[in-house]
Amino acid sequence: MKKLENEREDLEMDLFSERERAVQPGQSWCDGALTLLLPQTNNLEKAIAAAHTYLQKNPKDVAMQKKMSYYKTIPDIENYLIDMESQPHEGLFLKAVKAYNNGDFRSSISDMEQALPEYYRVHHECLGNCEASHEVTEFKDFYPAVADHYVEVLKCKVDCDQNLTPNVGGFFVEKFVATMYHYLQFAYYKLNDIKNAVSCVASYMLFDPNDEIMQQNLVYYRFYRDKWGLVEADFVPREEAQFYYNQTLLQRHLLDFADNYLQPDDEMEISDEVFSESAEEITDEEFEGDGDFEEAILSDWWQEPRQKGDVEESPPEREE
């Protein structure tokens, strides 16, 4: 037991010395918490939970994997492997997938239909949090400052989708929203609920219209539409899926526009090379003769001040 305590103290000092683990914008809070928590609190259980939470969003972090390997030598560590940032839709999604794999399609549909609105709710909250105040790092004119702020908000909103994607077995679920509709369409089909299956197919196609398997499923449903009593109105995406798709697509288009056209105006910036020229390099020769601007103009009208009683100079006589 004494040996285990000594190993833990060595690990704590190692973590404390890694200043790069300080919290950075866009990282999970426990990325920096690991640096500060362990040396100051002596709470190994929370440290393990924090490390596990961090690895859910950063599964390829080699250094953290190494430290987690050490933690796994501790007895009963399974009790401390808690994702402290887990969202309700993640647990519901995992339950739905397990039920699907076990052939329990009714339970799978029930859990997946709960996961979808939970995801949309959390996504809406994420968008709202992006509207919060941002730190001003540069002082610009009003309109450029407003544009920069709006671009930062857009970047935050576009990242919400990725930040809310669950990690399953060390891998992120690609096209998470589309994947949920994929599971639903097949589960509904297995329960012979074709109308719901078709609407899930149409919803999936919003996010991945080139999916060949889903295209074949859509052709299959259309071929037997009369058998199942389907009408054209059944082949439309769900309302919430259409809204989410339109919203995220607009945000990505606006961000692309900003990246392409709202670039910093550098016309008034002066190169460092100009300031590198010393005063000794500038000679009087550069100013000899008539200047390019004011000198030639001033020489046309400049004259000595006249005194009272001076007579106006007569113009030169014309040669015959």
C-alpha positions in Angstrom: 0.0 0.0 0.0 2.9 2.3 0.8 4.4 1.6 -2.6 1.1 2.6 -4.3 1.0 5.8 -2.3 4.6 6.7 -3.4 3.8 5.9 -7.0 0.7 8.2 -6.8 2.8 11.0 -5.3 5.3 10.7 -8.2 2.5 10.8 -10.7 1.0 13.9 -9.0 4.4 15.7 -9.2 4.7 14.7 -12.8 1.2 16.2 -13.6 1.9 19.3 -11.7 5.1 20.0 -13.7 3.2 19.8 -17.0 2.1 23.4 -17.3 0.8 22.8 -20.8 -2.1 21.1 -19.2 -3.6 24.4 -18.3 -7.1 25.0 -19.6 -7.2 26.3 -23.2 -10.2 27.7 -25.1 -12.2 24.8 -26.7 -10.8 22.1 -24.4 -12.6 20.1 -21.8 -12.4 21.6 -18.3 -10.6 18.5 -17.0 -7.7 19.0 -19.4 -6.4 21.8 -17.1 -8.1 20.4 -13.9 -5.7 17.5 -13.9 -2.8 19.8 -13.5 -4.3 21.7 -10.6 -6.6 19.1 -8.9 -4.2 16.3 -8.1 -1.4 18.2 -6.3 -3.8 20.3 -4.3 -6.7 18.0 -3.2 -5.4 14.4 -2.6 -8.7 13.1 -4.2 -7.7 10.2 -6.4 -11.3 9.2 -7.1 -12.1 12.6 -8.7 -8.8 12.6 -10.5 -9.6 9.3 -12.2 -13.0 10.5 -13.2 -11.5 13.7 -14.6 -9.0 11.7 -16.6 -11.7 9.4 -17.9 -13.9 12.3 -18.9 -11.0 14.0 -20.7 -10.3 10.9 -22.7 -13.9 10.7 -23.9 -13.3 13.8 -26.0 -9.5 13.3 -26.5 -9.1 9.5 -27.0 -5.8 9.9 -28.9 -4.0 11.8 -26.1 -1.0 9.4 -25.6 0.2 11.1 -22.4 -3.3 10.8 -20.8 -3.6 7.2 -22.0 -0.4 6.4 -20.2 -1.6 7.9 -17.0 -4.9 6.1 -17.3 -3.0 2.9 -17.7 -1.5 3.6 -14.3 -4.9 4.3 -12.7 -6.2 1.0 -14.0 -3.8 -0.8 -11.7 -5.8 0.5 -8.7 -8.3 -2.0 -7.3 -12.0 -1.3 -8.0 -11.2 1.5 -10.5 -14.4 0.7 -12.4 -16.4 2.5 -9.7 -14.5 5.7 -10.5 -14.7 5.6 -14.4 -17.4 8.2 -14.6 -17.9 10.6 -17.5 -18.5 13.8 -15.6 -19.6 15.6 -18.8 -21.9 13.0 -20.1 -25.2 14.2 -21.7 -28.5 12.4 -21.5 -28.6 11.7 -25.2 -25.4 9.8 -25.1 -26.6 7.2 -22.6 -29.9 6.9 -24.4 -28.2 6.3 -27.7 -26.0 3.6 -26.3 -29.0 1.8 -24.7 -30.8 2.0 -28.1 -27.9 0.5 -30.0 -27.5 -2.3 -27.5 -31.2 -3.1 -27.7 -31.0 -3.0 -31.5 -28.0 -5.4 -31.6 -30.0 -7.7 -29.3 -33.0 -7.7 -31.7 -35.2 -5.7 -29.2 -36.3 -3.2 -31.8 -39.2 -1.9 -29.8 -36.9 -0.9 -26.9 -34.4 0.5 -29.4 -37.0 2.7 -30.9 -38.2 3.9 -27.5 -34.7 4.9 -26.4 -33.6 6.4 -29.7 -36.8 8.5 -29.9 -35.8 9.9 -26.5 -32.2 10.5 -27.6 -33.2 12.7 -30.6 -35.1 15.4 -28.7 -32.5 15.3 -25.9 -29.8 15.9 -28.5 -31.7 18.8 -30.1 -32.3 20.3 -26.7 -28.6 20.2 -25.7 -27.6 21.5 -29.2 -30.0 24.4 -28.7 -28.4 25.2 -25.3 -24.9 25.0 -26.9 -26.0 27.6 -29.5 -27.3 29.8 -26.8 -24.0 29.6 -24.8 -22.2 30.7 -27.9 -24.1 34.0 -27.7 -22.4 34.8 -24.4 -19.8 37.5 -24.0 -16.4 37.0 -25.6 -13.0 38.3 -24.5 -11.8 41.3 -26.7 -8.2 40.7 -27.5 -7.8 43.5 -30.1 -9.2 47.0 -30.3 -10.6 47.8 -33.7 -13.2 50.1 -35.2 -16.8 49.4 -34.4 -17.8 47.5 -37.6 -14.7 45.3 -37.8 -15.1 44.5 -34.1 -18.7 43.5 -34.5 -17.8 41.4 -37.5 -15.0 39.6 -35.6 -17.4 38.9 -32.7 -20.0 37.5 -35.0 -17.4 35.2 -36.7 -16.3 33.9 -33.3 -20.0 33.2 -32.4 -20.4 31.3 -35.8 -17.3 29.2 -35.2 -18.6 28.3 -31.7 -22.1 27.3 -33.1 -20.6 25.2 -35.9 -18.5 23.3 -33.4 -21.5 22.4 -31.3 -22.3 19.4 -33.5 -18.8 18.0 -33.1 -18.6 18.8 -29.3 -21.8 16.9 -28.7 -20.9 13.8 -30.6 -20.6 10.8 -28.3 -17.5 8.6 -28.0 -18.2 4.9 -28.3 -15.3 2.6 -27.5 -12.8 5.3 -28.3 -14.3 6.3 -31.6 -16.6 9.2 -32.3 -19.9 8.5 -34.0 -19.7 10.1 -37.4 -22.8 11.9 -38.6 -24.4 11.3 -35.3 -27.9 12.8 -36.0 -28.0 10.9 -39.3 -26.9 7.7 -37.6 -29.9 7.9 -35.2 -32.3 8.1 -38.1 -30.5 5.2 -39.7 -31.2 2.9 -36.7 -34.7 4.1 -36.4 -35.6 3.4 -40.1 -34.5 -0.2 -39.9 -36.1 -0.8 -36.4 -39.4 0.6 -37.7 -39.2 -1.6 -40.8 -38.7 -4.7 -38.6 -41.8 -3.8 -36.7 -43.7 -3.2 -40.0 -44.2 0.5 -39.3 -43.4 1.5 -42.8 -44.6 5.1 -42.6 -42.3 6.0 -39.8 -39.5 4.1 -41.5 -39.9 6.1 -44.7 -39.8 9.4 -42.8 -36.6 8.3 -41.1 -35.1 7.5 -44.5 -36.0 10.9 -45.8 -34.5 12.5 -42.7 -31.3 10.6 -43.1 -31.0 11.6 -46.7 -30.8 15.2 -45.7 -27.4 14.7 -44.1 -26.0 12.0 -46.4 -27.8 12.1 -49.8 -25.1 10.0 -51.5 -25.4 7.0 -49.2 -26.0 4.1 -51.7 -27.6 1.8 -49.1 -30.1 4.4 -48.1 -30.8 5.2 -51.7 -31.6 1.6 -52.4 -33.9 1.5 -49.3 -35.7 4.6 -50.7 -36.2 2.9 -54.1 -37.5 -0.2 -52.3 -40.1 1.8 -50.3 -41.2 3.6 -53.4 -41.6 0.4 -55.4 -44.0 -1.1 -52.8 -45.7 2.2 -51.9 -49.1 1.0 -53.0 -48.8 -2.2 -51.0 -48.2 -0.2 -47.8 -50.6 2.6 -48.6 -47.8 5.2 -48.8 -48.4 8.7 -50.4 -45.8 11.3 -51.5 -46.3 13.2 -48.2 -44.8 10.2 -46.4 -41.5 10.6 -48.2 -40.6 13.9 -46.5 -38.1 14.5 -43.7 -39.3 14.9 -40.2 -39.9 18.5 -39.2 -37.3 18.6 -36.4 -34.7 17.0 -38.8 -35.4 19.5 -41.5 -35.1 22.5 -39.1 -31.8 21.2 -37.7 -30.4 20.6 -41.1 -31.4 24.1 -42.4 -30.0 25.7 -39.3 -26.6 24.0 -39.3 -26.3 24.4 -43.1 -26.9 28.1 -42.9 -24.3 28.5 -40.1 -21.7 26.6 -42.1 -22.4 28.7 -45.2 -22.2 32.0 -43.2 -18.9 30.9 -41.7 -17.5 30.0 -45.1 -18.5 33.4 -46.4 -16.8 35.1 -43.4 -13.6 33.1 -44.0 -13.6 34.1 -47.7 -14.6 37.7 -47.6 -14.2 39.1 -44.1 -10.4 39.0 -44.1 -8.5 41.7 -42.1 -7.8 44.9 -44.1 -4.1 45.2 -44.4 -3.9 48.0 -46.9 -2.7 50.5 -44.2 -0.2 48.1 -42.6 3.4 49.1 -43.0 6.0 46.4 -43.6 8.7 45.9 -41.0 11.2 46.6 -43.7 10.3 50.2 -43.8 11.1 50.6 -40.1 14.4 48.7 -40.5 15.8 51.5 -42.7 18.0 53.8 -40.5 18.2 57.5 -40.9 21.8 57.2 -42.1 20.6 55.5 -45.3 18.5 58.5 -46.3 20.6 61.2 -48.2 19.9 64.7 -49.4 20.0 63.4 -53.0 16.6 62.1 -52.7 15.3 65.6 -52.2 17.2 67.4 -54.9 15.4 69.2 -57.7 11.6 69.7 -57.9 9.6 67.4 -55.7 7.0 65.1 -56.9 4.2 66.8 -55.1 4.2 70.1 -53.3 7.5 71.7 -54.4 6.5 72.2 -58.0 3.2 73.7 -57.0 4.6 76.0 -54.4 7.3 77.3 -56.8 4.6 78.7 -59.2 3.1 81.2 -56.7 5.6 81.7 -54.0 7.2 85.2 -53.8 8.8 87.5 -51.3 6.4 89.6 -49.2 5.7 93.0 -50.7 5.7 96.3 -48.9 3.1 99.1 -49.0 3.5 101.1 -52.2 5.0 98.3 -54.2 4.1 98.4 -57.8 2.7 95.4 -59.5 5.2 93.9 -61.9 4.1 94.3 -65.5 3.8 91.2 -67.6 6.6 90.6 -70.2 6.0 92.1 -73.6 5.0 89.9 -76.4 7.5 89.4 -79.2 6.2 90.4 -82.6 
